[in-house]
């Protein structure tokens, strides 16, 4: 069985960004930079729900 690598667009979508966000940034960055930027981001929805549970 072979596992495929996700695309930079998929990485950005997993992190909660829109296609519009990705399209803007992909025009000025190389593929490696796009992976790094997605990996260094924080998923706002996850942080929001974690904090919401902690503050109950």
Secondary structure, DSSP 4 states (H G I P E B T S, - for coil): --PPPPPHHHHHHHTT--HHHHHHHHTTS-HHHHHHHHHT---HHHHHHHHHHHT-
